[in-house]
Amino acid sequence: MKNLIALFLAGFATLAVAGETSAVQTPTVESYSYGTKLDIARVINLSTIPDVCEVVPATMTYEDSQGQRHILEYKAMGDGCSSH
């Protein structure tokens, strides 16, 4: 019984530490402006650009060369302007 309690406490402590670590590493959203220096080593996710003919907000989640995760917000032209 003591072993079971010790195992439960060890598992709970591991989850508590993992929860604190992920909370600290949550990236904040950074706004892109012309001339912003970017260090993009790996793109993780690009938001979907809507099918409209106007400028819309978009986001890119990426990792830099140090392995830090970033979320970049930028403006993009919608995909609905083609003249078919």
GROMACS elastic network, one bead per residue, 0.5 to 0.9 nm:
[ bonds ]
;  ai    aj funct       b0    kb
    1     4     6  0.51167   500
    1     5     6  0.63737   500
    1     6     6  0.86658   500
    2     5     6  0.51570   500
    2     6     6  0.61189   500
    2     7     6  0.85415   500
    3     6     6  0.50458   500
    3     7     6  0.60426   500
    3     8     6  0.85606   500
    4     7     6  0.50822   500
    4     8     6  0.61742   500
    4     9     6  0.86732   500
    5     8     6  0.50618   500
    5     9     6  0.61836   500
    5    10     6  0.85835   500
    6     9     6  0.51637   500
    6    10     6  0.61254   500
    6    11     6  0.86044   500
    7    10     6  0.51338   500
    7    11     6  0.61884   500
    7    12     6  0.86046   500
    8    11     6  0.51599   500
    8    12     6  0.61338   500
    8    13     6  0.86215   500
    9    12     6  0.50363   500
    9    13     6  0.60855   500
    9    14     6  0.85734   500
   10    13     6  0.51537   500
   10    14     6  0.62397   500
   10    15     6  0.87510   500
   11    14     6  0.51111   500
   11    15     6  0.63078   500
   11    16     6  0.86767   500
   12    15     6  0.51406   500
   12    16     6  0.61791   500
   12    17     6  0.87256   500
   13    16     6  0.50497   500
   13    17     6  0.62521   500
   13    18     6  0.85916   500
   14    17     6  0.52605   500
   14    18     6  0.61458   500
   14    19     6  0.85814   500
   15    18     6  0.50137   500
   15    19     6  0.60282   500
   15    20     6  0.86375   500
   16    19     6  0.51357   500
   16    20     6  0.63622   500
   16    21     6  0.87523   500
   17    20     6  0.51668   500
   17    21     6  0.62328   500
   17    22     6  0.87975   500
   18    21     6  0.51004   500
   18    22     6  0.62851   500
   18    23     6  0.86288   500
   19    22     6  0.53929   500
   19    23     6  0.62435   500
   19    24     6  0.87963   500
   20    23     6  0.51750   500
   20    24     6  0.63487   500
   20    25     6  0.88484   500
   21    24     6  0.53039   500
   21    25     6  0.64071   500
   22    25     6  0.51564   500
   22    26     6  0.64055   500
   23    26     6  0.56492   500
   24    27     6  0.84244   500
   25    68     6  0.83906   500
   25    69     6  0.79984   500
   26    69     6  0.80140   500
   26    70     6  0.87146   500
   27    30     6  0.87818   500
   27    68     6  0.84900   500
   27    69     6  0.62255   500
   27    70     6  0.54895   500
   27    71     6  0.64415   500
   28    70     6  0.70465   500
   28    71     6  0.65115   500
   28    72     6  0.86701   500
   29    59     6  0.86747   500
   29    70     6  0.72041   500
   29    72     6  0.57588   500
   29    73     6  0.65564   500
   30    70     6  0.75766   500
   30    71     6  0.60908   500
   30    73     6  0.59734   500
   30    74     6  0.87735   500
   31    71     6  0.86210   500
   31    72     6  0.58102   500
   31    74     6  0.62113   500
   32    35     6  0.84912   500
   32    36     6  0.63384   500
   32    72     6  0.64014   500
   32    73     6  0.59487   500
   32    74     6  0.52526   500
   32    75     6  0.82303   500
   33    36     6  0.56798   500
   33    74     6  0.75984   500
   34    37     6  0.89504   500
   38    64     6  0.82324   500
   39    63     6  0.80999   500
   39    64     6  0.51568   500
   39    65     6  0.64902   500
   40    43     6  0.69769   500
   40    62     6  0.63865   500
   40    63     6  0.60630   500
   40    65     6  0.67415   500
   41    62     6  0.73831   500
   41    63     6  0.57522   500
   41    65     6  0.51639   500
   41    66     6  0.85052   500
   41    67     6  0.81078   500
   42    61     6  0.89241   500
   42    62     6  0.56175   500
   42    63     6  0.52480   500
   42    64     6  0.68480   500
   42    65     6  0.81969   500
   42    67     6  0.89092   500
   43    46     6  0.76853   500
   43    60     6  0.73224   500
   43    61     6  0.62572   500
   43    63     6  0.64986   500
   43    64     6  0.89253   500
   44    60     6  0.75634   500
   44    61     6  0.53600   500
   44    62     6  0.50029   500
   44    63     6  0.72313   500
   44    69     6  0.88973   500
   45    59     6  0.81559   500
   45    60     6  0.56933   500
   45    61     6  0.50274   500
   45    62     6  0.69201   500
   46    49     6  0.88078   500
   46    58     6  0.77337   500
   46    59     6  0.60104   500
   46    61     6  0.64948   500
   46    62     6  0.88322   500
   47    58     6  0.57920   500
   47    59     6  0.53256   500
   47    60     6  0.63708   500
   47    61     6  0.86032   500
   48    58     6  0.74292   500
   48    59     6  0.85649   500
   49    52     6  0.84847   500
   49    56     6  0.75997   500
   49    57     6  0.83504   500
   49    58     6  0.68332   500
   49    76     6  0.76039   500
   49    77     6  0.79665   500
   49    78     6  0.58853   500
   49    79     6  0.65865   500
   50    53     6  0.88008   500
   50    56     6  0.78509   500
   50    77     6  0.89653   500
   50    78     6  0.56500   500
   50    79     6  0.62506   500
   50    80     6  0.75730   500
   51    78     6  0.57257   500
   51    81     6  0.80943   500
   52    55     6  0.83659   500
   52    56     6  0.85428   500
   52    77     6  0.82762   500
   52    79     6  0.58300   500
   52    81     6  0.68059   500
   53    77     6  0.70758   500
   53    78     6  0.52211   500
   53    79     6  0.65292   500
   53    82     6  0.83963   500
   54    76     6  0.84153   500
   54    77     6  0.57401   500
   54    78     6  0.54089   500
   54    79     6  0.84552   500
   54    80     6  0.79605   500
   54    81     6  0.78934   500
   55    75     6  0.63373   500
   55    76     6  0.54707   500
   55    78     6  0.58446   500
   56    74     6  0.85106   500
   56    75     6  0.56266   500
   56    76     6  0.54559   500
   56    77     6  0.61148   500
   56    78     6  0.62495   500
   57    73     6  0.68775   500
   57    74     6  0.58355   500
   57    76     6  0.62485   500
   57    77     6  0.86769   500
   58    72     6  0.83189   500
   58    73     6  0.57269   500
   58    74     6  0.53823   500
   58    75     6  0.58122   500
   58    76     6  0.63253   500
   59    71     6  0.66871   500
   59    72     6  0.54406   500
   59    74     6  0.61432   500
   59    75     6  0.84314   500
   60    70     6  0.81216   500
   60    71     6  0.56944   500
   60    72     6  0.51775   500
   60    73     6  0.66049   500
   60    74     6  0.81436   500
   61    69     6  0.71059   500
   61    70     6  0.56526   500
   61    72     6  0.63181   500
   61    73     6  0.89103   500
   62    68     6  0.82584   500
   62    69     6  0.56612   500
   62    70     6  0.53720   500
   62    71     6  0.65070   500
   62    72     6  0.80138   500
   63    66     6  0.76543   500
   63    67     6  0.54113   500
   63    68     6  0.52927   500
   63    70     6  0.60872   500
   63    71     6  0.88882   500
   64    67     6  0.53337   500
   64    68     6  0.55113   500
   64    69     6  0.66089   500
   64    70     6  0.75356   500
   65    68     6  0.75012   500
   66    69     6  0.89620   500
   77    80     6  0.86204   500
   77    81     6  0.85113   500
   78    81     6  0.70189   500
   79    82     6  0.72381   500
   80    83     6  0.87875   500
